[in-house]
């Protein structure tokens, strides 16, 4: 016997007749005897007390009244229907008597021969079994019962009970469920071989079906319930349920078992010749042949004390839940004490996870549990509050950090020693299991603790915003700064507890080898004590976790220093043993990415070590982080000038508009400086060749051509006078000095193709600016250079010198209508040709086709060599872009027409085609003009008839002989005066609206 759940007390002895059935009503016993009488017994105290108690009393009962002839045959069953104040009795039929006077109410004659019944008190339905029939009656609320249905069954019903709206039947050796709607029988499972079927209804609606000495639990549909097996020592004849126990009547004793899995035996009461076992309101009545015993439940508090003392904590906790609501404080205190005792018991016996579940249920402070773990380092300021020191002395030994049976080796030995073979395997397994249980406990406890800490932090931020002052506390752990602000330490019990919890959880995770889980834990919101965790992680070389610890506490400088150190150590050939993973430079870049928006200077400072090893990734970091380009450029210029050009190149490749004009100019200056250094070096060795094109020079040429943000005048002054002609040509082109640029391509570089490409670029830019005619004169400039090569070469250096020395900020552009102030009539003429849009030549020109200036130039040059092949090639390839008349006027007198055929043939074809097209267009215009005139004449022929009935559409008066006006639709007629007035009114309205605006 585990404990005493019931106290047995003999209520009645030496009844004159044999007891057939027994019930209780209030404090009285109703006993149906074999002689057909009904004897009513009451407690001795009720004779003197005028207000009898409501339930059975633990005292001797005496006879108060006898009703002879109550039944003519043996009483099979008797039940008090409390809700309806009726006494149900089953003998030869079913009878109902009104209580307390036993007035006969109803008799169900159809129940003759009935042997079993079941009453549904909630719905007022009665079912009974008679031979091979099952009948259902309903109480009509008055004095009678109404038959509802009747069903046939295969055999005599041995046991029955309502299960919802259906009925569970025990027939022969089988259990069935009868559907009361359609009468369909569903088999459940066979009953036992020796014992009769037994159907018992549970308060939860489930059923307990007997199968010999086993009670099987099923739901209302007959489906088995897992772990639903109540094992009796023998097959019970009767089973009654009185929560939280099930009581079975066995041949030699009454067995009491718990209704909790695994349904253990609670108590055994030895009684022989028991005839009836009946449940009353608060007492179980046991009827023998001539005596009656009452099983009175022991108070729950006393049962809980017994169970706790005997170490049966689970049963004690189950009984705590049955304490009445008015004893909630007592219930909470008892549950907490039992949970703690049970947790310590389980912990000492190796059931660590279950122990932590009970610590969690007891709501004990975290420090109380951490006292069991010497290996977990907690802050010295952590303590167990006074309210957590329980009065139960039995708990005191458990509070010692050394009493748990765990060795302090985990705390004193380094990790390398802990993992050595010297540690006992069993001890390691035990330590691991205890820590795993602690992790589960802390994770479950963490949600509520973190929520409280976060809520307090939010309240403090709000209070701080309105100017409240807080008192600092000395826990050694300051509150995490809110973004952009630093707060003084503030008293916060919740955050202190969160710090203790998170610090312990991190240590437990690492001591159990869960490094990746610990890293993920630190990435999220946490309140780890930085000092303790830093020392712990450094001691065990958990650098990945240490980095996350620094990051979560915004200690970015410390994290980056550590990361840089780890990267350098990983690069060395002899990597330290404690580095379990390789740390690569790109890890620094990944760490810096989130800091670009908050601390760009820190990003620049710690990006320099990886700039050489990962240049592209570092530059992409600057770009993706939106760090100002000027800031990055100035920092690189000072600390890493070799990477400055690379950074600017990538910036320009991604988005030219994202780079300022100053940075573009600086990038070109860098390229030019490198090219000039190369020129100086090769020139000193007399190895310089204008065709030498290093990668840097290619970049310079590309930049000069594509970038528009630099200052060409400044760069032009830096170029040597006798080298870098291609760069000089590009710069002159940017300054709109097209003649000089073309002269370089033709006479210095001797590459006519470059000159032609230059002209094409100028012409295409003119197309985009819708001034192609003006920019088409660039080909005439090239034509004149081909026609006067000697003069151009002779004056080239002089013009360059004058240009550089007298260059003003405003450079006239092609097509601007102004000419450059340069000596020499031919240069002036070329500028005029470039500015002319569509010059028509007078037929009175000279026969030679040259202007006066050209004649003078020819006289000066004398026998200059003309580049006639290049001239003819230019005319044949770009005939559609050159003004034909002007080109012919510039050509020498002795040019053969046959050589001009590739130029003139397509030009004349185009002119003829244009002439024909314009003629067709002219004819179409004339035809259209005639059509418009014809339509005008037809419109003027419109006739409007004015009669005496014609009305003015404005004043609604007759037109008569007045002057009138007709609207364009030809139908609306108004007086001319009305029309004029309406126009004046509209004009006045528009004027007022304008004034309002």
BASEVO-452488 format. One record per residue (C-alpha): y, x negated, z negated; residue in one letter. Coordinates in steps of 0.25 Angstrom, whole numbers, plus 5000, padded with zeros to 4 digits. Example, Ala and Ser with C-alpha at 12.3 -4.5 7.8 and 13.67 -1.06 7.14 Angstrom:
! residues 2
498249514969a/499649454971s/
//
This chain:
! residues 997
500050005000x/501349945004x/502250034995x/502250174989x/502950264999x/502450394991x/502250424976x/501050524974x/501150624964x/500250744960x/501050874961x/499950974958x/498550964952x/497351064950x/497751164960x/496951294957x/496451304972x/496151204983x/497451164991x/497351205006x/498851185010x/500051135003x/501551135006x/502851114999x/504151204999x/505351144991x/504751084978x/503551184979x/502151164983x/501451274992x/499951254990x/498951344998x/497651354991x/496251384995x/496251514988x/497351564998x/498451554988x/499751484989x/500251404977x/501651364975x/501851244965x/503151194960x/503651074952x/503651084937x/505051054936x/505451174945x/505051264935x/506251224926x/507151184937x/507851304944x/508151224957x/506851164961x/506851034969x/506751044985x/505550954986x/504250924979x/504350854966x/503550744960x/503050824949x/501950914945x/501951054952x/501551184946x/501151324952x/502351414954x/501751524962x/500451564969x/500351654981x/498951714982x/498351744996x/499251665003x/498151635013x/496851695016x/496251565022x/496351415020x/497751365022x/497751265033x/499151225032x/500451255026x/501951215029x/503251245025x/504251265036x/505551225028x/506551255039x/506051395040x/505651425025x/504251465030x/502851425025x/501851405036x/500351425033x/499151405041x/497851475037x/497151585044x/498451605052x/499851555051x/500751615041x/502251595038x/502851625024x/504351635020x/504751535009x/504951524998x/504351664995x/503151655004x/503451785012x/502551805024x/503351785036x/502451775048x/500951755052x/500451705066x/499151775068x/498951705080x/498751575072x/497451625066x/496451505067x/497551405068x/497251265062x/498451175065x/499951205067x/501251125070x/502651175066x/503951135074x/504951155063x/506151125073x/505751225083x/505051325074x/503751315083x/502351325077x/501051285084x/499651305079x/498251275085x/497251385084x/495851365090x/496151315105x/497551375105x/498951315102x/500051425098x/501551405097x/502451495089x/503951495086x/504651535074x/505651645078x/506551615066x/506251745059x/504951795053x/503951765065x/503451665075x/503351685090x/502251635098x/502751535109x/501451485116x/499951465115x/499151365122x/497651335123x/497151195119x/495751135122x/495251135107x/495651165093x/496951095089x/496751005077x/498150955075x/499450985081x/500950955081x/502250975088x/502750865097x/504050905102x/503851035110x/502451005112x/501251005103x/500250885100x/498850935098x/497650875092x/496450935099x/494950895097x/495050735098x/496350735107x/497850745106x/498650835116x/500050875118x/500251025121x/501451055130x/502051185124x/502751225137x/501551225146x/500351205137x/499951075144x/499050975135x/499250825136x/498250735130x/498750625121x/497550545116x/496250575109x/496250585094x/495350515084x/493850515084x/493650555069x/494950615064x/495550745069x/496750745078x/498050735070x/499450765075x/500650725067x/502150745071x/503050635067x/504550655063x/504950585076x/504250675085x/503050585088x/501650615084x/500550545076x/499250575082x/497950545074x/496850465080x/495850435068x/496550345059x/497750305069x/498950395071x/499550375085x/500950405087x/501350475100x/502650535105x/502850685108x/502250665122x/500950595117x/501350455121x/500950345112x/501950275104x/501850125103x/501450065090x/501150215085x/499850195077x/499750235063x/498450185057x/497850255045x/496750205037x/495950335040x/496150455049x/497150545042x/496950695041x/498450725040x/499650635043x/501050675038x/502350605041x/503450585031x/504350475036x/504250355035x/502750375032x/501550445038x/500550495028x/499050515031x/498050595024x/496750515024x/495350545018x/495550465005x/497050445004x/498450465010x/499050355018x/500450335020x/500950245032x/502350205037x/502850265050x/503350135055x/502550045064x/501549995061x/501350115051x/500850035039x/500150095027x/501150125016x/500450195005x/499050255002x/498850374992x/497450394988x/497150544987x/495850614990x/495550754995x/496950775001x/496950915008x/498450915013x/499550815015x/500850885017x/502250835020x/503350895012x/504850865012x/504850745004x/503350734999x/502050725005x/501050834998x/499650794997x/498650914993x/497250884987x/496250994984x/496951034971x/498150944969x/499450904976x/500050764977x/501450734982x/501750604989x/503250574985x/503950474994x/504450354986x/505950334987x/506350254999x/507050154991x/505850124982x/504950114995x/505950015001x/505949924988x/504449924988x/504349885003x/505349775001x/504649714989x/503349714996x/503949655009x/503749775018x/505249765023x/504949845036x/504549965029x/505649955019x/506649945030x/506050065037x/506150145024x/507650105022x/507950185035x/507450305028x/508450295017x/509450415017x/510750405023x/511450415010x/510850285005x/511350205018x/511950095009x/510650075001x/509850085014x/510749975020x/510649885008x/509149895008x/508949875022x/509849755022x/509049695010x/507749725016x/508049665030x/508549535024x/507249525015x/506349565027x/507149465036x/506849355026x/505449395024x/505249385040x/506049255041x/505149185031x/503849235038x/504249195052x/504749325058x/506149275061x/506549375072x/506149495063x/506849425051x/508149415060x/508049565064x/508049595049x/509249505046x/509949575057x/509649705052x/510149665038x/511549635043x/511549515035x/512549405038x/512249295048x/512449185038x/511349255030x/510349235041x/510849095045x/510549045031x/509049045035x/509348945046x/509748805041x/509748755055x/510948845059x/512248785056x/513348885051x/514748865047x/514948815032x/515948935030x/514849035033x/514349105021x/513549235017x/514549335012x/514349394998x/513949535003x/512749465010x/512149404998x/511149514994x/510849554980x/509349544983x/508949414977x/507749414986x/508649374997x/509249254991x/508249144994x/508349185009x/509849145009x/509548995008x/509648915021x/508348835017x/507548955013x/507149005026x/506048905028x/506748835040x/506948685040x/508348625040x/507848525050x/508448605061x/509748585055x/509648435051x/508848375063x/509448345076x/508948425088x/508148305093x/507348295080x/507148445080x/506448445093x/505548325089x/504048335087x/504248305072x/504648455069x/503548545066x/503248645078x/503048755068x/504348725062x/505048725075x/504448855079x/504948915066x/506348865068x/506448915082x/505949055079x/506949065067x/508049025076x/507649115087x/507649235077x/509049185072x/509549185087x/509049335089x/509749375075x/511049305079x/511149365093x/510849505087x/511949485076x/512949425086x/513349545093x/513949615081x/514549485075x/515249445088x/515749585090x/516449575077x/516949435079x/517549475093x/518149605087x/518849525076x/519349425087x/519949535095x/520649595083x/521249465079x/521749435093x/522449575093x/522949555079x/523449415083x/524149475095x/525049565085x/525349455076x/524349465064x/524049335057x/522649295052x/522149215041x/521349095045x/520049065039x/519248935037x/517948955043x/518148835052x/518048915065x/519248965072x/519349095081x/519149065095x/520549065102x/520849185111x/521149145125x/522549075125x/522749085110x/522249015098x/522049085085x/522049035071x/520649055063x/520549195058x/519649255047x/518549315054x/517149345047x/516649405060x/516949275068x/516449185057x/515149265058x/515149255073x/515349105072x/514149095063x/513249175071x/513549115085x/513448975079x/512149005073x/511649065086x/512048945094x/511348855085x/510048945085x/510048945100x/510148795101x/509148775091x/508148855098x/508348785111x/509148895118x/510248815124x/510548895136x/510649025127x/511648945118x/512448905130x/512549055135x/512849095120x/514049005120x/514549045133x/514849185128x/515749225116x/515349155103x/515849115090x/515148985088x/515648885078x/516148775086x/516048665076x/514648695072x/514148725086x/514748605092x/514148515082x/512748585083x/512848575099x/513248425099x/512148395089x/511048455099x/511748415112x/511948555116x/513048525125x/513048645134x/513148735122x/514248645117x/515048655130x/514948815129x/515348805114x/516648735118x/516848825130x/516748955121x/517748895111x/518748855122x/518448705118x/518548665133x/519048525131x/517848485122x/516948555131x/517448475144x/517448345136x/515948375132x/515648415146x/516248295152x/515448205143x/514148275146x/514448255161x/514648105160x/513448095151x/512648175162x/513148075173x/512547955165x/511247905169x/510747915155x/510948055151x/510948085136x/509648155131x/510448265125x/511048305138x/509948405142x/510748455154x/511648375164x/513048405164x/513748395177x/515248385181x/515248525187x/514948575173x/516348535169x/516948605181x/516248735178x/516748725164x/518248695169x/518248815178x/518548925167x/519648835162x/520448825174x/521348945171x/521548915156x/521648765155x/521848695169x/522248565163x/520948555155x/520248585168x/520948475175x/520748375164x/519248395164x/519048415179x/519448265182x/518148205177x/517348295187x/518348285198x/517648165204x/516248205203x/516448355207x/517748355215x/517548485223x/517148565211x/518248515203x/519248545213x/518648685215x/518848705200x/520348675201x/520348775213x/519448885207x/520248875193x/521548905200x/522148775193x/523548755200x/523348655211x/524648575208x/524048555194x/522748505199x/523448415209x/524348355199x/523148325189x/522248265200x/523448185205x/523548125192x/522148115187x/521248115200x/522148085212x/520848065221x/520548205220x/521848265222x/521748265238x/520348325236x/520848435227x/522048475237x/521048475249x/520148575242x/521348655238x/521948655252x/520548685258x/520348815249x/521748865251x/522948795257x/523948895251x/523448865237x/523948725238x/525448705236x/526348625246x/526448515237x/524948495236x/524848505251x/525848395252x/525248315241x/523848325248x/524448275261x/525148165254x/523848115247x/523148115261x/524348035267x/524347935256x/522847905258x/523047895273x/524247805271x/523447715262x/522347705272x/523347675283x/523947565275x/522647505272x/522147505286x/523447465292x/523447345283x/522147305289x/522647335303x/521547435304x/522347565305x/522047655317x/522747785320x/521447845323x/520947815309x/520647945302x/520147935288x/519648065281x/520948065273x/521748055286x/521048165292x/521348245279x/522848205280x/522848245295x/522248385292x/523148405280x/524448375288x/523948465299x/523448585290x/524348575278x/525748625279x/526248605265x/526648455265x/527948385269x/527848315283x/529148245282x/528748175269x/527348135275x/527948085288x/528747985281x/527547925274x/526747895288x/526847755293x/527647745306x/526447685315x/525247765310x/524747905306x/525247965318x/524448085318x/524948125304x/526348095309x/526148195320x/525648305311x/526848285302x/527848285313x/527148415318x/527348475304x/528848435306x/528848505319x/529148375326x/528248405337x/528748305347x/528448185338x/527148245334x/526648255348x/527248115352x/526348055341x/525048125346x/525348085360x/525947945359x/525447895346x/524147955344x/523847965359x/523148095357x/523648205366x/522648305361x/523248295347x/524648325354x/524048445361x/523448495348x/524748475341x/525448565351x/524348675350x/524548675335x/526048695337x/525848805347x/524848875339x/525748875327x/526848935336x/525849045340x/525649085326x/527149085324x/527349175337x/528149065343x/527249005353x/528248985364x/529048895355x/527948815351x/527348805365x/528448705368x/527648605360x/526848575372x/528148545380x/528448445369x/527148375371x/527348385386x/528648305385x/527948205376x/526948175387x/528048175398x/528948075390x/527947985382x/528747855382x/529947915376x/529147985365x/528447855361x/529747775361x/530547865352x/529447915343x/529647815331x/531147845332x/530947995331x/530047985320x/530947895312x/532147985314x/531248105310x/530848055297x/532147995293x/532948125297x/531948225293x/532548355287x/531848455279x/532048565290x/531148525302x/531448615315x/530248685319x/529748705334x/530448835339x/531548835329x/532648825340x/533148685334x/532948545339x/532748415331x/533948325330x/533348205337x/533948115347x/533448115362x/533648225372x/532148245375x/531748275360x/532848375359x/532348445372x/530948455367x/531448515354x/532148615363x/530948645371x/530148675358x/531148775354x/531248845367x/530448975367x/530549015381x/531448935390x/531748975404x/532148865413x/533248875423x/532948865437x/534148765439x/533348655431x/533248515437x/532148495448x/531448395439x/531148495429x/531748405418x/532948425408x/534048325407x/533448275395x/532148245402x/532948175413x/533548085403x/532248055396x/531648015409x/532747925412x/532647855398x/531147835399x/531147795414x/529647775418x/528947845406x/527547875407x/527148025407x/525848075401x/525648165413x/524148185410x/524448235396x/525548325402x/524648395412x/523548405402x/524548475392x/525048575403x/523648605407x/523048635393x/524248705387x/524848775400x/524948905392x/525748855381x/526748775389x/528048835395x/527748805410x/529148795415x/529548695404x/528348615406x/528548595421x/530048565418x/529548445409x/528548385419x/528848265428x/529348295442x/528148225448x/527148305442x/526148365452x/525948515452x/524448495454x/524348425440x/525048545435x/524048645440x/523348655427x/524648695420x/525348775431x/524148855436x/523748935423x/525248945420x/525549005433x/524349105431x/524849145418x/526249165423x/525749245435x/524849325426x/526049355416x/526949395428x/525849495432x/525649545418x/527149565416x/527249635429x/526249735425x/526849755412x/528249775419x/527649885428x/526949955416x/528249955409x/528950015420x/527950125422x/528050155407x/529550165408x/529350265419x/528450345411x/529450345399x/530550395408x/529650505414x/529350555400x/530850545396x/531150635408x/530150735405x/530550745391x/531950765395x/531550885404x/531150965392x/531751105392x/532151185379x/532451335380x/533551385370x/533551535368x/534251625359x/533151625349x/533051465348x/533251425334x/533751295327x/532651235319x/533651185309x/534551295306x/533651405312x/534851465319x/534851495334x/535251385344x/536051475352x/537051405361x/537251285351x/536951145354x/535451115350x/534550995349x/533050985352x/532050895344x/531150805352x/529950905351x/530750995361x/530551115352x/531451105340x/532951155343x/534051135333x/535551155334x/536251015336x/537151035324x/535851065315x/535250935321x/536450855319x/536550905304x/535050875302x/535250735307x/536450715297x/535650765286x/534550665288x/535450555289x/536150595276x/534750605269x/534350465274x/535650405269x/535450465255x/534050415254x/534450275258x/535550275247x/534450325237x/533650205241x/
//
